[in-house]
Amino acid sequence: MALKDLSYSEAAVLAIQREMEADARVVVLGEDVGRGGIFGQYKGLQQTFGAERVIDTPISEAAIMGAGVGMALAGLRPVVEMRVVDFALCGMDELVNQAAKNRFMFGGQGRVPLVARMPGGIWDASAAQHSQSLEAWFAHLPGVVVVSPSTPQDNYGLLRAALQCGDPVVYISSTRRSGGCAARWTKTWPCRSARPHGCARATRSRW
């Protein structure tokens, strides 16, 4: 069994790398993804897979999300980077009215297998518009899967599962664990495949 000593962000990079190697339909698009992303969550991927699969975009969350929805409907599996969950609000129409509803509206003829990554929660010294926790909003949106990983192991396994999912996934990782003090938090763990969605993992118990 292979063991890895990875930070939270490094685990995400490895998950995307493995899925991009396994499936040529997986692409990444968003602001600053070519230089690795603001938390290093895409570090080295553009150098490995090229600018045609790791795509830098203009600063327009609506355009990024809309392009991702179109890519997914055309048969790709895009990772749509929103930088932080607060900025995703600028792309809500495309997510709520297009991605989430397409499968139902067209009787399953179209699927939108995209992963919308939007780190959330407290981000030190980054003020109110970069520190919201909006998981509950998305949990009340029919048609999407909501994922929020807490550990490097979860970030690896759940992100791989998200990239294999046939429906849109709202992937809300932790900003604090992605950067700052959390960048130094590493843990050796078994490097397994995807962790199934819908199954909780108890990490500790009082009993």
C-alpha positions as CSV (number, residue, x, y, z in Angstrom):
1,M,0.0,0.0,0.0
2,A,1.5,3.3,-1.1
3,L,1.9,6.0,1.6
4,K,2.0,9.7,0.8
5,D,3.0,12.7,3.0
6,L,0.9,15.5,1.5
7,S,-0.7,18.8,2.5
8,Y,-4.3,19.5,1.9
9,S,-3.6,21.3,-1.4
10,E,-1.0,18.8,-2.6
11,A,-3.6,16.0,-2.2
12,A,-5.9,18.0,-4.5
13,V,-3.2,18.3,-7.1
14,L,-2.5,14.6,-7.0
15,A,-6.3,13.8,-7.3
16,I,-6.7,15.9,-10.4
17,Q,-3.4,14.7,-11.9
18,R,-4.6,11.0,-11.5
19,E,-8.0,11.8,-13.1
20,M,-6.4,13.8,-16.0
21,E,-4.1,10.9,-16.7
22,A,-6.9,8.4,-16.7
23,D,-9.5,10.4,-18.6
24,A,-8.6,12.8,-21.5
25,R,-12.0,14.5,-21.0
26,V,-11.0,16.1,-17.7
27,V,-10.0,19.7,-18.1
28,V,-9.4,22.7,-15.8
29,L,-10.5,26.3,-16.3
30,G,-10.3,29.4,-14.2
31,E,-8.3,32.4,-13.2
32,D,-4.6,31.8,-12.4
33,V,-4.9,28.0,-12.8
34,G,-1.9,28.0,-15.1
35,R,0.4,29.3,-12.4
36,G,-1.0,26.8,-9.9
37,G,-3.9,28.6,-8.4
38,I,-4.0,30.9,-5.3
39,F,-3.5,28.0,-3.0
40,G,-1.2,25.9,-5.2
41,Q,-4.1,23.5,-5.8
42,Y,-3.1,23.2,-9.5
43,K,0.6,23.4,-9.1
44,G,2.5,21.9,-12.1
45,L,-0.6,20.7,-14.0
46,Q,-0.4,23.1,-16.9
47,Q,3.3,22.2,-17.3
48,T,2.3,18.5,-17.4
49,F,-0.9,18.6,-19.5
50,G,-0.5,21.8,-21.5
51,A,-2.6,25.0,-21.8
52,E,-5.3,23.3,-23.8
53,R,-6.3,21.2,-20.7
54,V,-5.4,23.7,-17.9
55,I,-7.0,26.9,-19.3
56,D,-6.4,30.4,-17.9
57,T,-9.5,32.5,-18.2
58,P,-10.5,36.2,-18.0
59,I,-11.8,37.5,-14.7
60,S,-15.5,36.7,-15.1
61,E,-17.0,34.0,-12.9
62,A,-20.2,34.0,-15.1
63,A,-18.2,33.3,-18.2
64,I,-16.1,30.6,-16.5
65,M,-19.1,28.8,-15.1
66,G,-21.0,29.2,-18.4
67,A,-18.1,27.8,-20.4
68,G,-17.8,24.9,-17.9
69,V,-21.5,24.1,-18.3
70,G,-21.1,24.1,-22.1
71,M,-18.0,21.9,-22.0
72,A,-19.8,19.4,-19.8
73,L,-22.8,19.3,-22.1
74,A,-20.4,18.7,-25.0
75,G,-18.8,15.7,-23.4
76,L,-15.9,17.0,-21.3
77,R,-15.5,16.8,-17.5
78,P,-14.4,20.3,-16.5
79,V,-13.0,21.4,-13.2
80,V,-14.4,25.0,-12.8
81,E,-12.3,27.1,-10.5
82,M,-14.1,29.9,-8.7
83,R,-11.2,30.9,-6.4
84,V,-13.4,31.3,-3.4
85,V,-17.1,30.6,-2.7
86,D,-17.9,34.3,-2.4
87,F,-16.9,34.9,-6.1
88,A,-19.1,32.0,-7.2
89,L,-22.2,34.1,-6.5
90,C,-21.3,35.9,-9.8
91,G,-21.8,32.7,-11.6
92,M,-25.0,31.5,-9.8
93,D,-27.4,31.7,-12.8
94,E,-25.3,29.3,-14.9
95,L,-24.9,26.9,-11.9
96,V,-28.5,27.1,-10.5
97,N,-30.6,27.5,-13.7
98,Q,-28.4,25.5,-16.2
99,A,-26.1,23.0,-14.6
100,A,-28.4,21.9,-11.8
101,K,-31.5,21.6,-13.9
102,N,-30.4,20.3,-17.2
103,R,-30.7,16.6,-16.5
104,F,-34.2,17.0,-15.2
105,M,-35.4,19.4,-17.9
106,F,-34.3,17.2,-20.8
107,G,-35.2,13.8,-19.3
108,G,-31.6,12.7,-18.8
109,Q,-30.6,13.4,-22.5
110,G,-28.0,15.9,-21.2
111,R,-25.7,15.6,-18.3
112,V,-23.4,18.2,-16.7
113,P,-20.5,16.4,-15.1
114,L,-18.6,19.4,-13.9
115,V,-16.8,20.1,-10.6
116,A,-17.2,23.6,-9.4
117,R,-14.4,24.2,-6.9
118,M,-15.0,27.1,-4.5
119,P,-13.0,27.1,-1.3
120,G,-15.0,28.5,1.6
121,G,-14.9,29.4,5.3
122,I,-12.6,31.7,7.3
123,W,-9.6,32.9,5.3
124,D,-7.2,34.8,7.6
125,A,-6.9,38.6,7.0
126,S,-9.1,38.3,3.9
127,A,-12.2,40.2,5.1
128,A,-15.9,39.5,4.8
129,Q,-16.1,38.9,1.0
130,H,-13.6,36.1,1.1
131,S,-14.6,34.2,4.2
132,Q,-18.2,33.0,3.9
133,S,-19.5,29.5,4.5
134,L,-22.3,28.9,2.0
135,E,-22.5,25.1,2.1
136,A,-26.2,25.3,3.3
137,W,-27.2,27.3,0.3
138,F,-26.0,24.7,-2.1
139,A,-27.3,21.8,0.0
140,H,-30.8,23.2,-0.7
141,L,-30.2,23.3,-4.5
142,P,-31.7,20.2,-6.2
143,G,-29.6,18.7,-8.9
144,V,-26.1,19.2,-7.4
145,V,-23.9,17.1,-5.2
146,V,-22.2,19.1,-2.3
147,V,-18.8,18.0,-1.0
148,S,-16.7,19.6,1.8
149,P,-13.5,17.7,2.6
150,S,-11.8,18.2,5.9
151,T,-8.5,16.3,5.7
152,P,-5.9,15.6,2.9
153,Q,-7.2,12.1,2.6
154,D,-10.8,13.4,2.1
155,N,-9.6,16.0,-0.3
156,Y,-7.9,13.4,-2.5
157,G,-10.6,10.7,-2.4
158,L,-13.6,13.0,-2.6
159,L,-12.2,15.1,-5.4
160,R,-11.5,11.9,-7.5
161,A,-15.1,10.8,-6.9
162,A,-16.3,14.3,-7.8
163,L,-14.5,14.1,-11.1
164,Q,-16.0,10.7,-11.8
165,C,-19.6,11.8,-10.9
166,G,-22.1,12.2,-13.8
167,D,-23.7,15.2,-12.2
168,P,-22.6,18.8,-11.2
169,V,-20.6,18.8,-7.9
170,V,-20.2,21.9,-5.8
171,Y,-16.8,21.2,-4.1
172,I,-16.2,23.5,-1.1
173,S,-12.8,22.9,0.3
174,S,-11.3,24.8,3.3
175,T,-9.5,28.0,2.6
176,R,-7.6,27.8,5.9
177,R,-6.4,24.3,5.3
178,S,-5.5,25.1,1.7
179,G,-3.2,28.0,2.5
180,G,-1.5,29.8,5.4
181,C,-0.8,27.6,8.5
182,A,-2.5,24.6,6.9
183,A,0.1,24.5,4.1
184,R,2.4,23.0,6.8
185,W,-0.1,20.4,7.9
186,T,1.0,17.1,6.4
187,K,0.1,13.6,7.2
188,T,1.2,10.2,5.9
189,W,-1.8,8.3,4.6
190,P,-2.6,5.4,2.3
191,C,-3.0,6.6,-1.3
192,R,-6.3,4.9,-2.3
193,S,-8.7,5.7,-5.1
194,A,-12.0,7.7,-5.0
195,R,-14.0,7.9,-1.7
196,P,-17.7,7.3,-2.5
197,H,-20.0,10.3,-2.0
198,G,-22.8,9.9,0.4
199,C,-20.8,7.9,3.0
200,A,-19.7,9.7,6.2
201,R,-16.3,8.7,7.7
202,A,-16.1,8.9,11.5
203,T,-12.6,10.2,12.4
204,R,-13.1,10.1,16.2
205,S,-15.7,9.0,18.7
206,R,-16.3,9.6,22.4
207,W,-17.4,6.0,22.9
